[in-house]
Amino acid sequence: MRTSYIERLKGLKVKLLKMGSMVQEIVEESLQALMEQDMERAAKIYEMDDCIDRMELEIEMECMELIALQQPMAKDLRIIGTILKAITDLERMGDHAVNIAKQTKLIGKEPFIKPLVDIPQMAHLAENMVAKCLDSFLKEDLTLAKEVSYDDDDVDEIYERVYMELMEMMIEDQKIIKQAFHLLLIARFLERIADHATNISERVIYMVTAERVEIN
């Protein structure tokens, strides 16, 4: 039974990493749909999010079953607890990607009011943060987990820049308010994705050290 339990715990870790990979993909797809103003691509984001939602439920059920049947203690319990917290954050990231797709569809084929530079940079940083926090989980690497907070600072800085720039543009030209608002929301959703990655890193630190640390 112990061997079976260890294998199931390893399987949960693999499923978490797979879910994280799906989240990275959906964020990238939502960005590409925006950049290319591809409405069909944006529509597919919803299907991808459904897969992420199903995976969250599957992992959650397996975690609860392991807790009920095996009554894990100490480190093992923290691992399962971290997985439960992480899948919630990953699911929310998927939702934010859907929100980006919704804003993309609202912008439609209308020419962009400005070249998109900062928003793609935010998206790539957020994707890397997801990869990094999951890598820190797999390797139980505290240094890697803490690095995510530095990346989050960079995302926050870009978001503030985007916010100020778009607000100034809206004040100067009321005709662009609608699109500027959609772009502002997209930037906000990317900033939230980065926050969720930071949440996972904080849980990894707790998993390894049994100490709660707020790195955001």
N, C-alpha and C positions, 0 to 999 in steps of 0.2 A: 504494500500500500504506500509506503514511503517513497519508493521509486516512482510509482505512478503519480504521486503528488508532486514530486520534483519535476517530472516531465510536463505535467499540466501547468505548473508555474512557468516553466520555460516557454511553453506554448502561448501563455498569456502575454509574455514579453514580446514574442514574435508578432502576435496579433496587434499589440499596441504599436509596434514599429511599422507594421503594414498600414494601420490606420493613419499614422503620422505621414507616411509616404503619400497616401491618398489626399491628405490635407495639403501637402506641398503642391501636389498636382492641381488641385482645385483652385488654389490661390494663383498659381501660374496661369491656368486657363482663364480665370476671371480677368487677369491683367491683359492677356493677349486679346480676349474678346473686346476689352475696352480700347486697346491701342489700335486694333484693326477695325473697330466699330462693326464687329461681326455679330449680328443678331442671332444667327443660328448657333454659333459657338456659345453665346451667352445663355441661350435656352438650355443647352446641354449641362450647364452648371447645376441645374435643379436635379437632374438624374444622378449626377456625381454625389450631390449632397445626400440623396436618399440612401446611397450605398454607405456613406459615412455614418448616417443615423442607424442603419441596420447593424453595422459593425459595433457601434457604441453599445447597443442593446445586447448583442451577443457577448461581448466582453464583460459587460456588467453582470449578466446572468451567471457567467462562469466564475467570476470573482465571488459573487454571493454564495454560489454552491461550494466553492473551496473553503470559504470562511465557515459555512454551516457544517460541512462534513469533516474538515481537517482541523478546525480551530487553531489556525497558525498563531504563533507567538513572536514577539520581538521583531527581528529584522524581516522575517517573512510577512508578518502582518503589515509592516510599514510598506513593503513592496506592493502588496495587494492594494493597500490604501492609496498609494501613489498612482497606481494604474487606474483606480476608480476616479481619482481626481483628474488625472491626465486626460482620460477619454471625454470627460465633461468639457475641458478646455478645448480639446481638439474638435469636438462637435460644434462648439460655439464658433471656432474658426471657420468651419464649413459654412455655418449660417452667415457669417460676415462675407464670405466669398459670394454667396447667393445675393446678399444685399448689394454687393458691388455689381453683380450681373444685372440686378434690377435697375440700378442707376444708369448702367450702360445702355439698357433698352430705352430708358427715358431720354437719354441724350440722343439716341438714334444715330442717324447719319449726318447730323448737324456738324459743320466744321468746328474743330476745337478753337476755343477763344485764345489759347496759348499752346505752344509746344509742350507736350507732356514729358517732363524730365524728372521732377521730384517724385511724382507718384510712382513711376516704375522703379525708382531707386528705393522708395519705401517698401514696395512689394518684394523686391529681391532681398532686402535686409530681413524682412519678416519671414520669408521662405527659409533663409539661412538660419534664422533664430529657431525655427521649428526643427530643422535638421540638427542643430547644435544641442538643443535641450533633450532631444530624443537620444542623441549620441551620448550625452552625459548620463542619461538613465541607463543605457546599455552598459557603459563602461564604469558606471558609478564614479564619474570624474567630477570632483568638486570644482576644480579650476575651470573646466569647460562650462559647468552650470553657472558659475559666477560671471563668466564672460558674456552671457546672454544679457545681463543687466547693462553692460556697456553698449551693446548693440541697441538695446531699448532706448537708451539715452540718445543715440543717433537718430532713431526713428522719431522720437519726440521732438528733437530739434528740427528735423525736416518738416514735420507736421506743423509746427509753429510757423515756419517760414511760408508754407503753403497757405495756411490760414490767413496770415497777414497780407500776403500778396493778393489772394482772391478777394478778401474784404476790400482792399484798396481798389481793385478793379471794379467791383460792384458799385462802389461809391462814385467812381469816375464815369461809369457807363451802365445805366440801369437796364439796358437792353440785354446785357449778358448775365443778369442776375440768375436766371433759371439754370443755365448750364454751370455757372460758377458754384451754385449751391449743390448741384449733383456731384461736381468734382470735390467739393469740400467734404461731402458725406463719404465719398470713396476714400479720401485721405484718412478720415476718422475711422472707417472700418479697418483699414490697414494698421492704423495705430493700435486699435483694439486687438487685432491678431497678434501683434508684437507683445502686448500686455499678457495675453493668454500663454504665450511661449515662456514669458518670465515666470508666470504662475507655476508652470510645470517644473522649471528649474528650481524654484523654491522648494517644491515637493521632493525633488531629487536630493537636495541638500538635507532635508528632514529624513528622507529614507536612509541615507548613508550615516548621518550623525546623530539622529534622534533629537536634533535641536531645530526649533523653528526659527528661520532667519528670513527677514524681508529684504530682498535685494532690489526691489523696484523702487 
